[in-house]
C-alpha cells in the first residue's frame, strides 16, 4: 500500500473546474487520472462498491463534444455516489446482504440527475454502512488504515481524502456525513432537509434525511452545492464574523485532543477579528439529541418496512433501532416532534443574531479499529433542527490525525455560512496546528 502521504493527496474541485474551462485538462483526462488513482489505492482503502470504467469514460468523451455555451458548471467533473443513492442502471446495495439481489435502478436519484445536468460524470458507487446506520463497511481511513473512516458516508469521505475523486455525494440522518468528513480530514456540507430532493435515496427518516457533499476544501463543497442545488451564491470577504461557541460537552465526552484543538482555535479567533460568545442552551441541546433519536427510530421502522421480520439478515444495531421504533407509541413520537419544534424556535432565535455556531464535528479524531464508526451525537441536535452544516478541515491532534470542526447556520443563509467557513479554514490550517506528540 502507498505511504500515508500518497493516500491523502486530495483533488481540488474548484481548481479542476478552472483547468477544464481553460482547456488545460479534458474531461476524459480527469476521469482517466481518477481511475488510475482508484486502481492504485482501492485495494488498501476499499472506498468503492463499483466503479463504472466504461460508462464514466464514455460520458467524459461525450462531454468533450458539448459546445462551450451549454456546458454546465461541473462540466467534466467525476463524482462518487453513496450506495444508498440511485444511479440508473446500477443496483443500490445499501451495504446490506438484504439487497444483494437488488435490481439496477431504473432512474437516477434527483441529486444524480442534477449532477448530470451540471455536466458531471458518475465515476461509481461508494461504500455505505448498512442502510446508512451503524454496521460498517470495509472502508479504511486514508490517514490511518487501522482507524475508522466514520459512517455512513465512509466510502465517499475516504475516496475524496485519497484523491480518487474531487467530490462525492453523501447523506446524513444523524451524523453520517459530518463525522466521516471530520475523521478523513475533508470538507463536508449537509444541506437542510428538503433543500436538495431526496427522491431516489434509501433513507431512514423522512424528517431528517439530507443530501450532502464531500470535497477537499470549503470552496470545493460550495462549488458542488451551488451547481447541484442550482442556487446563486457569490462569495464575500469576511472581516469580523460573529460566532457562537458550543464545545459539545453537554452531550458527549470530548477527547483531550479535541479539547486542546478547540482551545487552540479559540485562542486565535478574537485576535483575528471574530466576535465570540457562548451558545448556551445546555438543556435544550441535550434534549434535542435525545428527541432526535426517538423520531429517527419511529420513522425508520415505518420507512423501511421491507426489513420487517428480517432481523436475522441485518446487524444487531439496525435490528435494535427498528425494535425501538416498533415499541414507541405514536404519542411519544408526537411529543418528540413537538419538543424539537419548540427547541428549534428558541435556539435559532439565538443563532439569528450571529453568523454561525462553531463546534467540534466529532468527540475526537477517528477511533482505532474498524468494527465501529464512531459517535454521531454531536450532529444530532443540528440535524433535529434541520440546520445546514459545513465541516471545516485543517485541524489535527498530536498524533497527526484530522480533527474536524463544524459550523452550523440557518436555512436560507447558506452563503454566509460558507463565507465564514472559508474564513475559518486557513485559520485552522495555519494558525492552530497541533504540536506532534513526543515519543
C-alpha positions as a Markdown table, in Angstrom:
| # | Residue | x | y | z |
|---|---|---|---|---|
| 1 | Unk | 0.0 | 0.0 | 0.0 |
| 2 | Unk | 1.3 | 3.5 | -0.7 |
| 3 | Unk | 2.6 | 5.7 | 2.0 |
| 4 | Unk | 0.3 | 7.8 | 4.2 |
| 5 | Unk | 1.3 | 11.0 | 2.3 |
| 6 | Unk | 0.4 | 9.3 | -1.0 |
| 7 | Unk | -3.0 | 8.2 | 0.2 |
| 8 | Unk | -4.2 | 11.6 | 1.4 |
| 9 | Unk | -3.5 | 13.8 | -1.7 |
| 10 | Unk | -6.8 | 15.4 | -2.4 |
| 11 | Unk | -8.1 | 16.9 | -5.6 |
| 12 | Unk | -9.4 | 20.5 | -5.6 |
| 13 | Unk | -12.8 | 20.6 | -7.3 |
| 14 | Unk | -12.6 | 24.4 | -7.9 |
| 15 | Unk | -9.1 | 24.1 | -9.4 |
| 16 | Unk | -10.2 | 21.3 | -11.7 |
| 17 | Unk | -13.2 | 23.5 | -12.9 |
| 18 | Unk | -10.8 | 26.3 | -13.8 |
| 19 | Unk | -8.4 | 23.9 | -15.6 |
| 20 | Unk | -11.3 | 22.4 | -17.6 |
| 21 | Unk | -12.5 | 25.9 | -18.5 |
| 22 | Unk | -9.1 | 26.9 | -19.7 |
| 23 | Unk | -8.6 | 23.7 | -21.7 |
| 24 | Unk | -5.6 | 22.7 | -19.6 |
| 25 | Unk | -7.2 | 19.4 | -19.0 |
| 26 | Unk | -10.1 | 17.5 | -20.6 |
| 27 | Unk | -13.0 | 15.5 | -19.0 |
| 28 | Unk | -11.6 | 12.2 | -20.3 |
| 29 | Unk | -8.2 | 13.1 | -19.0 |
| 30 | Unk | -9.5 | 13.8 | -15.5 |
| 31 | Unk | -11.6 | 10.6 | -15.5 |
| 32 | Unk | -8.6 | 8.6 | -16.5 |
| 33 | Unk | -6.5 | 10.2 | -13.8 |
| 34 | Unk | -9.1 | 9.3 | -11.2 |
| 35 | Unk | -9.4 | 5.8 | -12.5 |
| 36 | Unk | -5.6 | 5.4 | -12.2 |
| 37 | Unk | -5.8 | 6.6 | -8.6 |
| 38 | Unk | -8.6 | 4.2 | -7.8 |
| 39 | Unk | -6.6 | 1.3 | -9.3 |
| 40 | Unk | -3.6 | 2.2 | -7.3 |
| 41 | Unk | -5.2 | 2.8 | -3.9 |
| 42 | Unk | -8.5 | 1.0 | -3.8 |
| 43 | Unk | -7.1 | -2.4 | -2.6 |
| 44 | Unk | -5.9 | -0.7 | 0.6 |
| 45 | Unk | -8.8 | 1.8 | 1.2 |
| 46 | Unk | -11.8 | -0.1 | -0.2 |
| 47 | Unk | -13.9 | 3.0 | -0.7 |
| 48 | Unk | -15.9 | 1.8 | -3.7 |
| 49 | Unk | -18.7 | -0.7 | -4.2 |
| 50 | Unk | -18.4 | -0.4 | -8.0 |
| 51 | Unk | -16.5 | 1.7 | -10.5 |
| 52 | Unk | -18.0 | 2.3 | -13.9 |
| 53 | Unk | -14.9 | 2.5 | -16.0 |
| 54 | Unk | -16.5 | 2.1 | -19.4 |
| 55 | Unk | -19.5 | 4.3 | -18.6 |
| 56 | Unk | -17.5 | 7.1 | -17.0 |
| 57 | Unk | -15.0 | 7.3 | -19.9 |
| 58 | Unk | -17.9 | 7.3 | -22.4 |
| 59 | Unk | -19.7 | 10.1 | -20.6 |
| 60 | Unk | -16.5 | 12.1 | -20.4 |
| 61 | Unk | -15.7 | 11.7 | -24.1 |
| 62 | Unk | -19.3 | 12.7 | -24.9 |
| 63 | Unk | -18.9 | 15.8 | -22.8 |
| 64 | Unk | -15.9 | 16.9 | -24.8 |
| 65 | Unk | -18.3 | 17.3 | -27.8 |
| 66 | Unk | -20.6 | 19.6 | -25.9 |
| 67 | Unk | -20.2 | 23.2 | -27.2 |
| 68 | Unk | -18.9 | 25.8 | -24.7 |
| 69 | Unk | -22.1 | 27.9 | -24.4 |
| 70 | Unk | -24.1 | 25.0 | -22.9 |
| 71 | Unk | -21.5 | 23.4 | -20.7 |
| 72 | Unk | -22.7 | 23.1 | -17.1 |
| 73 | Unk | -20.8 | 24.3 | -14.0 |
| 74 | Unk | -19.4 | 20.9 | -13.3 |
| 75 | Unk | -18.6 | 20.0 | -16.9 |
| 76 | Unk | -16.2 | 17.1 | -16.9 |
| 77 | Unk | -16.0 | 16.6 | -13.1 |
| 78 | Unk | -16.2 | 13.0 | -11.9 |
| 79 | Unk | -18.1 | 12.2 | -8.7 |
| 80 | Unk | -18.7 | 9.3 | -6.3 |
| 81 | Unk | -22.2 | 8.4 | -5.3 |
| 82 | Unk | -23.0 | 6.8 | -1.9 |
| 83 | Unk | -24.6 | 3.4 | -2.4 |
| 84 | Unk | -28.0 | 4.4 | -0.9 |
| 85 | Unk | -28.4 | 6.9 | -3.7 |
| 86 | Unk | -29.8 | 5.6 | -7.0 |
| 87 | Unk | -27.8 | 5.7 | -10.2 |
| 88 | Unk | -29.7 | 4.5 | -13.3 |
| 89 | Unk | -28.5 | 1.0 | -14.4 |
| 90 | Unk | -26.7 | 0.2 | -11.1 |
| 91 | Unk | -28.2 | -1.6 | -8.1 |
| 92 | Unk | -28.3 | 0.3 | -4.8 |
| 93 | Unk | -26.9 | -2.3 | -2.4 |
| 94 | Unk | -27.2 | -0.1 | 0.8 |
| 95 | Unk | -24.3 | -2.0 | 2.4 |
| 96 | Unk | -26.6 | -4.9 | 3.2 |
| 97 | Unk | -26.9 | -8.6 | 2.2 |
| 98 | Unk | -30.7 | -8.0 | 2.2 |
| 99 | Unk | -30.1 | -6.1 | -1.1 |
| 100 | Unk | -27.6 | -8.5 | -2.6 |
| 101 | Unk | -30.1 | -9.3 | -5.4 |
| 102 | Unk | -31.3 | -5.7 | -5.9 |
| 103 | Unk | -32.3 | -4.8 | -9.4 |
| 104 | Unk | -30.5 | -2.0 | -11.2 |
| 105 | Unk | -32.2 | 1.4 | -10.5 |
| 106 | Unk | -34.4 | 2.5 | -13.3 |
| 107 | Unk | -33.7 | 6.2 | -12.8 |
| 108 | Unk | -31.2 | 8.4 | -11.3 |
| 109 | Unk | -31.9 | 9.9 | -7.9 |
| 110 | Unk | -32.8 | 13.6 | -8.1 |
| 111 | Unk | -29.3 | 14.7 | -7.0 |
| 112 | Unk | -27.6 | 12.5 | -9.5 |
| 113 | Unk | -29.8 | 13.8 | -12.3 |
| 114 | Unk | -28.8 | 17.3 | -11.2 |
| 115 | Unk | -25.1 | 16.3 | -11.3 |
| 116 | Unk | -25.5 | 15.1 | -14.9 |
| 117 | Unk | -27.4 | 18.3 | -15.9 |
| 118 | Unk | -24.5 | 20.3 | -14.4 |
| 119 | Unk | -22.1 | 18.3 | -16.7 |
| 120 | Unk | -20.7 | 15.9 | -14.1 |
| 121 | Unk | -19.7 | 12.3 | -14.5 |
| 122 | Unk | -20.7 | 9.4 | -12.2 |
| 123 | Unk | -17.4 | 7.5 | -11.5 |
| 124 | Unk | -19.1 | 4.8 | -9.4 |
| 125 | Unk | -20.9 | 3.9 | -6.2 |
| 126 | Unk | -19.1 | 4.4 | -2.8 |
| 127 | Unk | -19.4 | 2.2 | 0.3 |
| 128 | Unk | -22.0 | 3.0 | 2.9 |
| 129 | Unk | -22.7 | 1.4 | 6.2 |
| 130 | Unk | -25.7 | -0.9 | 6.3 |
| 131 | Unk | -28.8 | 1.1 | 5.3 |
| 132 | Unk | -26.9 | 4.2 | 6.4 |
| 133 | Unk | -26.8 | 3.2 | 10.0 |
| 134 | Unk | -24.0 | 1.8 | 12.3 |
| 135 | Unk | -22.8 | -1.5 | 10.8 |
| 136 | Unk | -19.5 | -0.6 | 9.0 |
| 137 | Unk | -18.5 | -1.5 | 5.5 |
| 138 | Unk | -14.9 | -2.4 | 4.5 |
| 139 | Unk | -13.6 | 1.1 | 4.0 |
| 140 | Unk | -10.4 | 2.2 | 5.8 |
| 141 | Unk | -9.3 | 5.7 | 6.8 |
| 142 | Unk | -6.7 | 7.0 | 4.3 |
| 143 | Unk | -4.9 | 8.8 | 7.1 |
| 144 | Unk | -4.5 | 5.7 | 9.3 |
| 145 | Unk | -5.8 | 2.4 | 7.8 |
| 146 | Unk | -6.4 | 0.9 | 11.2 |
| 147 | Unk | -8.8 | 3.7 | 12.1 |
| 148 | Unk | -12.4 | 4.0 | 11.1 |
| 149 | Unk | -13.3 | 6.5 | 8.3 |
| 150 | Unk | -16.7 | 7.1 | 10.1 |
| 151 | Unk | -20.1 | 6.3 | 8.9 |
| 152 | Unk | -22.3 | 6.1 | 7.0 |
| 153 | Unk | -20.8 | 8.2 | 4.1 |
| 154 | Unk | -17.5 | 6.4 | 4.7 |
| 155 | Unk | -16.7 | 5.5 | 1.1 |
| 156 | Unk | -17.4 | 9.0 | -0.2 |
| 157 | Unk | -15.2 | 10.6 | 2.5 |
| 158 | Unk | -12.3 | 8.2 | 2.0 |
| 159 | Unk | -12.5 | 8.4 | -1.8 |
| 160 | Unk | -12.2 | 12.2 | -1.6 |
| 161 | Unk | -9.5 | 12.1 | 1.1 |
| 162 | Unk | -7.4 | 9.8 | -1.0 |
| 163 | Unk | -7.8 | 11.9 | -4.2 |
| 164 | Unk | -9.7 | 9.2 | -6.1 |
| 165 | Unk | -12.4 | 11.7 | -6.9 |
| 166 | Unk | -12.8 | 15.5 | -6.5 |
| 167 | Unk | -16.1 | 15.3 | -4.8 |
| 168 | Unk | -18.7 | 12.8 | -3.7 |
| 169 | Unk | -22.3 | 12.6 | -2.6 |
| 170 | Unk | -23.1 | 11.6 | 0.9 |
| 171 | Unk | -26.2 | 11.7 | 3.1 |
| 172 | Unk | -26.9 | 12.5 | 6.7 |
| 173 | Unk | -29.7 | 11.4 | 9.0 |
| 174 | Unk | -27.8 | 11.7 | 12.3 |
| 175 | Unk | -24.1 | 12.3 | 11.8 |
| 176 | Unk | -23.5 | 10.3 | 8.6 |
| 177 | Unk | -21.6 | 12.9 | 6.6 |
| 178 | Unk | -20.2 | 15.4 | 9.2 |
| 179 | Unk | -18.4 | 12.6 | 11.1 |
| 180 | Unk | -16.6 | 10.9 | 8.2 |
| 181 | Unk | -15.6 | 14.3 | 6.8 |
| 182 | Unk | -14.0 | 15.1 | 10.2 |
| 183 | Unk | -12.3 | 11.7 | 10.5 |
| 184 | Unk | -11.0 | 11.7 | 7.0 |
| 185 | Unk | -9.8 | 15.4 | 7.0 |
| 186 | Unk | -12.0 | 16.7 | 4.2 |
| 187 | Unk | -14.7 | 19.3 | 3.9 |
| 188 | Unk | -18.4 | 18.4 | 4.1 |
| 189 | Unk | -21.7 | 20.2 | 3.6 |
| 190 | Unk | -25.0 | 18.9 | 4.9 |
| 191 | Unk | -28.0 | 20.7 | 3.3 |
| 192 | Unk | -31.1 | 21.3 | 5.3 |
| 193 | Unk | -33.7 | 18.5 | 4.8 |
| 194 | Unk | -35.7 | 19.2 | 1.7 |
| 195 | Unk | -33.3 | 21.7 | 0.2 |
| 196 | Unk | -31.9 | 19.1 | -2.2 |
| 197 | Unk | -34.6 | 16.5 | -3.1 |
| 198 | Unk | -34.0 | 13.0 | -1.6 |
| 199 | Unk | -36.0 | 11.2 | -4.3 |
| 200 | Unk | -34.2 | 8.0 | -5.2 |
| 201 | Unk | -32.5 | 7.8 | -1.8 |
| 202 | Unk | -33.0 | 4.8 | 0.6 |
| 203 | Unk | -33.3 | 6.7 | 3.8 |
| 204 | Unk | -34.2 | 6.1 | 7.4 |
| 205 | Unk | -36.2 | 9.2 | 8.4 |
| 206 | Unk | -38.3 | 11.5 | 6.3 |
| 207 | Unk | -37.8 | 14.2 | 8.8 |
| 208 | Unk | -34.0 | 14.1 | 8.9 |
| 209 | Unk | -32.6 | 12.5 | 5.7 |
| 210 | Unk | -30.4 | 15.1 | 3.9 |
| 211 | Unk | -28.2 | 15.2 | 0.9 |
| 212 | Unk | -24.7 | 16.4 | 1.3 |
| 213 | Unk | -21.3 | 16.8 | -0.4 |
| 214 | Unk | -17.7 | 15.9 | 0.4 |
| 215 | Unk | -14.7 | 17.6 | -1.2 |
| 216 | Unk | -11.2 | 18.6 | -0.4 |
| 217 | Unk | -11.9 | 22.1 | 1.0 |
| 218 | Unk | -14.7 | 24.5 | 1.8 |
| 219 | Unk | -14.8 | 26.3 | -1.5 |
| 220 | Unk | -14.9 | 22.9 | -3.2 |
| 221 | Unk | -18.1 | 21.8 | -1.4 |
| 222 | Unk | -19.5 | 25.3 | -2.0 |
| 223 | Unk | -19.0 | 24.8 | -5.7 |
| 224 | Unk | -20.7 | 21.4 | -5.6 |
| 225 | Unk | -23.6 | 22.9 | -3.6 |
| 226 | Unk | -24.3 | 25.8 | -5.9 |
| 227 | Unk | -24.1 | 23.6 | -9.0 |
| 228 | Unk | -26.3 | 20.7 | -7.7 |
| 229 | Unk | -28.8 | 22.9 | -5.8 |
| 230 | Unk | -28.9 | 25.5 | -8.6 |
| 231 | Unk | -28.5 | 28.4 | -6.3 |
| 232 | Unk | -26.9 | 31.8 | -6.9 |
| 233 | Unk | -24.0 | 32.2 | -4.5 |
| 234 | Unk | -21.5 | 35.0 | -4.6 |
| 235 | Unk | -18.7 | 34.6 | -2.0 |
| 236 | Unk | -18.0 | 37.6 | 0.1 |
| 237 | Unk | -14.9 | 38.5 | 2.1 |
| 238 | Unk | -15.5 | 38.1 | 5.9 |
| 239 | Unk | -13.8 | 40.6 | 8.2 |
| 240 | Unk | -15.3 | 40.1 | 11.6 |
| 241 | Unk | -17.6 | 37.1 | 11.9 |
| 242 | Unk | -20.0 | 36.7 | 14.8 |
| 243 | Unk | -19.6 | 33.2 | 16.2 |
| 244 | Unk | -21.4 | 31.3 | 18.9 |
| 245 | Unk | -19.4 | 28.5 | 20.6 |
| 246 | Unk | -20.6 | 25.1 | 21.6 |
| 247 | Unk | -17.9 | 22.7 | 22.9 |
| 248 | Unk | -20.1 | 19.5 | 22.8 |
| 249 | Unk | -19.6 | 18.6 | 26.4 |
| 250 | Unk | -23.3 | 18.8 | 27.1 |
| 251 | Unk | -23.9 | 15.6 | 25.2 |
| 252 | Unk | -20.6 | 13.7 | 24.8 |
| 253 | Unk | -17.2 | 13.0 | 26.4 |
| 254 | Unk | -14.8 | 15.1 | 24.3 |
| 255 | Unk | -11.3 | 13.7 | 23.9 |
| 256 | Unk | -8.3 | 15.6 | 25.2 |
| 257 | Unk | -7.1 | 16.0 | 21.7 |
| 258 | Unk | -10.3 | 17.7 | 20.6 |
| 259 | Unk | -10.5 | 19.8 | 23.7 |
| 260 | Unk | -6.9 | 21.0 | 23.1 |
| 261 | Unk | -7.6 | 21.7 | 19.4 |
| 262 | Unk | -10.8 | 23.6 | 20.1 |
| 263 | Unk | -9.0 | 25.8 | 22.6 |
| 264 | Unk | -6.2 | 26.5 | 20.1 |
| 265 | Unk | -8.8 | 27.7 | 17.7 |
| 266 | Unk | -10.5 | 29.9 | 20.3 |
| 267 | Unk | -7.2 | 31.5 | 21.1 |
| 268 | Unk | -6.8 | 32.9 | 17.6 |
| 269 | Unk | -10.4 | 33.8 | 16.8 |
| 270 | Unk | -10.6 | 37.1 | 18.7 |
| 271 | Unk | -7.2 | 38.3 | 17.6 |
| 272 | Unk | -8.3 | 37.8 | 14.0 |
| 273 | Unk | -11.4 | 39.9 | 14.5 |
| 274 | Unk | -14.1 | 37.5 | 15.4 |
| 275 | Unk | -16.9 | 38.3 | 17.9 |
| 276 | Unk | -17.3 | 35.2 | 20.0 |
| 277 | Unk | -19.9 | 34.3 | 22.6 |
| 278 | Unk | -21.1 | 31.0 | 24.1 |
| 279 | Unk | -24.2 | 29.4 | 22.7 |
| 280 | Unk | -25.8 | 28.4 | 26.0 |
| 281 | Unk | -29.0 | 26.3 | 26.0 |
| 282 | Unk | -27.3 | 23.2 | 27.5 |
| 283 | Unk | -30.6 | 21.6 | 28.5 |
| 284 | Unk | -32.2 | 22.3 | 25.1 |
| 285 | Unk | -29.2 | 20.8 | 23.2 |
| 286 | Unk | -29.2 | 17.7 | 25.4 |
| 287 | Unk | -33.0 | 17.3 | 24.8 |
| 288 | Unk | -32.6 | 17.7 | 21.1 |
| 289 | Unk | -30.0 | 14.9 | 20.9 |
| 290 | Unk | -32.4 | 12.6 | 22.7 |
| 291 | Unk | -35.5 | 13.7 | 20.8 |
| 292 | Unk | -33.7 | 13.1 | 17.5 |
| 293 | Unk | -33.1 | 9.5 | 18.4 |
| 294 | Unk | -36.7 | 9.0 | 19.2 |
| 295 | Unk | -38.0 | 10.4 | 16.0 |
| 296 | Unk | -35.4 | 8.6 | 13.9 |
| 297 | Unk | -36.3 | 5.2 | 15.4 |
| 298 | Unk | -40.0 | 5.7 | 15.0 |
| 299 | Unk | -39.7 | 6.8 | 11.4 |
| 300 | Unk | -37.1 | 4.2 | 10.4 |
| 301 | Unk | -39.2 | 1.2 | 11.2 |
| 302 | Unk | -42.1 | 2.7 | 9.1 |
| 303 | Unk | -39.9 | 3.9 | 6.2 |
| 304 | Unk | -38.0 | 0.6 | 5.9 |
| 305 | Unk | -40.9 | -1.8 | 6.0 |
| 306 | Unk | -39.0 | -4.3 | 3.8 |
| 307 | Unk | -36.9 | -5.1 | 6.8 |
| 308 | Unk | -39.8 | -6.3 | 8.9 |
| 309 | Unk | -39.3 | -9.9 | 10.0 |
| 310 | Unk | -35.7 | -10.0 | 8.7 |
| 311 | Unk | -33.7 | -9.4 | 11.9 |
| 312 | Unk | -31.6 | -12.5 | 11.2 |
| 313 | Unk | -30.3 | -10.8 | 8.0 |
| 314 | Unk | -29.4 | -7.5 | 9.4 |
| 315 | Unk | -26.9 | -6.2 | 12.0 |
| 316 | Unk | -27.8 | -6.1 | 15.7 |
| 317 | Unk | -27.6 | -2.2 | 15.8 |
| 318 | Unk | -30.1 | -1.9 | 13.0 |
| 319 | Unk | -32.4 | -4.5 | 14.5 |
| 320 | Unk | -32.3 | -2.7 | 17.8 |
| 321 | Unk | -33.2 | 0.6 | 16.1 |
| 322 | Unk | -36.2 | -1.0 | 14.4 |
| 323 | Unk | -37.2 | -2.7 | 17.6 |
| 324 | Unk | -37.2 | 0.6 | 19.4 |
| 325 | Unk | -39.2 | 2.2 | 16.7 |
| 326 | Unk | -41.8 | -0.5 | 16.8 |
| 327 | Unk | -42.2 | -0.1 | 20.6 |
| 328 | Unk | -42.6 | 3.6 | 20.5 |
| 329 | Unk | -46.2 | 4.8 | 20.9 |
| 330 | Unk | -47.5 | 7.5 | 18.5 |
| 331 | Unk | -48.0 | 9.9 | 21.3 |
| 332 | Unk | -44.3 | 9.7 | 22.3 |
| 333 | Unk | -43.3 | 10.4 | 18.6 |
| 334 | Unk | -45.7 | 13.4 | 18.6 |
| 335 | Unk | -44.3 | 14.7 | 21.8 |
| 336 | Unk | -40.7 | 14.4 | 20.4 |
| 337 | Unk | -41.5 | 16.3 | 17.2 |
| 338 | Unk | -43.3 | 19.0 | 19.2 |
| 339 | Unk | -40.3 | 19.2 | 21.6 |
| 340 | Unk | -37.9 | 19.6 | 18.6 |
| 341 | Unk | -40.1 | 22.3 | 17.1 |
| 342 | Unk | -40.2 | 24.2 | 20.4 |
| 343 | Unk | -36.4 | 23.9 | 20.9 |
| 344 | Unk | -35.8 | 25.0 | 17.3 |
| 345 | Unk | -37.6 | 28.2 | 17.8 |
| 346 | Unk | -35.6 | 29.0 | 21.0 |
| 347 | Unk | -32.2 | 28.0 | 19.7 |
| 348 | Unk | -32.5 | 29.5 | 16.2 |
| 349 | Unk | -33.7 | 32.8 | 17.6 |
| 350 | Unk | -30.3 | 33.0 | 19.4 |
| 351 | Unk | -28.4 | 32.0 | 16.3 |
| 352 | Unk | -30.2 | 34.5 | 14.1 |
| 353 | Unk | -28.1 | 37.4 | 15.6 |
| 354 | Unk | -24.8 | 35.6 | 14.7 |
| 355 | Unk | -23.2 | 34.1 | 11.6 |
| 356 | Unk | -22.7 | 30.6 | 12.8 |
| 357 | Unk | -22.2 | 28.2 | 15.7 |
| 358 | Unk | -18.7 | 26.7 | 15.9 |
| 359 | Unk | -18.5 | 23.2 | 17.5 |
| 360 | Unk | -16.5 | 20.0 | 17.3 |
| 361 | Unk | -17.7 | 17.8 | 14.5 |
| 362 | Unk | -17.0 | 14.7 | 16.4 |
| 363 | Unk | -15.9 | 13.9 | 20.0 |
| 364 | Unk | -12.3 | 13.4 | 18.8 |
| 365 | Unk | -10.2 | 12.0 | 16.0 |
| 366 | Unk | -11.1 | 8.8 | 14.2 |
| 367 | Unk | -11.0 | 6.0 | 16.8 |
| 368 | Unk | -8.8 | 3.0 | 16.2 |
| 369 | Unk | -10.4 | -0.1 | 14.9 |
| 370 | Unk | -12.8 | -0.9 | 12.1 |
| 371 | Unk | -15.7 | -2.6 | 14.0 |
| 372 | Unk | -17.5 | 0.7 | 14.8 |
| 373 | Unk | -17.9 | 4.0 | 13.1 |
| 374 | Unk | -17.8 | 6.5 | 16.0 |
| 375 | Unk | -20.5 | 8.5 | 17.7 |
| 376 | Unk | -22.8 | 10.8 | 15.8 |
| 377 | Unk | -24.2 | 12.6 | 18.9 |
| 378 | Unk | -22.6 | 16.0 | 18.2 |
| 379 | Unk | -24.6 | 16.2 | 15.0 |
| 380 | Unk | -27.9 | 15.0 | 16.3 |
| 381 | Unk | -29.1 | 18.4 | 17.7 |
| 382 | Unk | -28.4 | 20.3 | 14.5 |
| 383 | Unk | -29.9 | 17.5 | 12.3 |
| 384 | Unk | -33.0 | 17.5 | 14.5 |
| 385 | Unk | -33.5 | 21.2 | 13.9 |
| 386 | Unk | -32.8 | 20.9 | 10.1 |
| 387 | Unk | -29.9 | 23.3 | 10.1 |
| 388 | Unk | -27.2 | 23.4 | 7.4 |
| 389 | Unk | -23.7 | 22.4 | 8.5 |
| 390 | Unk | -20.2 | 22.8 | 7.0 |
| 391 | Unk | -17.4 | 20.6 | 8.2 |
| 392 | Unk | -14.2 | 22.6 | 8.1 |
| 393 | Unk | -10.9 | 20.6 | 7.8 |
| 394 | Unk | -7.4 | 21.6 | 8.8 |
| 395 | Unk | -7.0 | 21.0 | 12.5 |
| 396 | Unk | -5.1 | 17.9 | 13.7 |
| 397 | Unk | -4.3 | 16.3 | 17.0 |
| 398 | Unk | -0.9 | 15.5 | 18.5 |
| 399 | Unk | -0.8 | 12.2 | 16.6 |
| 400 | Unk | -1.4 | 13.9 | 13.3 |
| 401 | Unk | -5.0 | 12.7 | 12.8 |
| 402 | Unk | -7.6 | 15.1 | 11.5 |
| 403 | Unk | -9.9 | 16.9 | 13.9 |
| 404 | Unk | -12.9 | 18.4 | 12.1 |
| 405 | Unk | -14.9 | 21.4 | 13.3 |
| 406 | Unk | -18.5 | 22.1 | 12.2 |
| 407 | Unk | -20.1 | 25.5 | 11.5 |
| 408 | Unk | -23.9 | 25.5 | 11.9 |
| 409 | Unk | -26.1 | 28.1 | 10.3 |
| 410 | Unk | -29.7 | 28.8 | 9.4 |
| 411 | Unk | -31.6 | 27.6 | 6.3 |
| 412 | Unk | -31.6 | 30.3 | 3.6 |
| 413 | Unk | -28.4 | 31.8 | 4.9 |
| 414 | Unk | -26.0 | 29.2 | 3.4 |
| 415 | Unk | -23.9 | 31.8 | 1.6 |
| 416 | Unk | -22.9 | 33.5 | 4.8 |
| 417 | Unk | -22.2 | 30.1 | 6.4 |
| 418 | Unk | -19.8 | 29.3 | 3.5 |
| 419 | Unk | -18.2 | 32.7 | 3.8 |
| 420 | Unk | -17.4 | 32.1 | 7.5 |
| 421 | Unk | -16.2 | 28.6 | 6.8 |
| 422 | Unk | -13.9 | 29.9 | 4.1 |
| 423 | Unk | -12.6 | 32.5 | 6.6 |
| 424 | Unk | -12.1 | 29.8 | 9.2 |
| 425 | Unk | -10.4 | 27.2 | 7.1 |
| 426 | Unk | -7.0 | 28.9 | 6.7 |
| 427 | Unk | -7.1 | 29.7 | 10.4 |
| 428 | Unk | -7.3 | 26.0 | 11.2 |
| 429 | Unk | -4.7 | 25.0 | 8.6 |
| 430 | Unk | -2.0 | 27.7 | 9.5 |
| 431 | Unk | -2.7 | 29.3 | 12.9 |
| 432 | Unk | -3.8 | 26.5 | 15.1 |
| 433 | Unk | -1.7 | 23.4 | 14.3 |
| 434 | Unk | -1.2 | 20.7 | 16.8 |
| 435 | Unk | 2.3 | 20.1 | 18.2 |
| 436 | Unk | 3.3 | 16.5 | 17.5 |
| 437 | Unk | 3.4 | 14.1 | 20.5 |
| 438 | Unk | 6.9 | 13.4 | 21.6 |
| 439 | Unk | 7.9 | 9.8 | 21.7 |
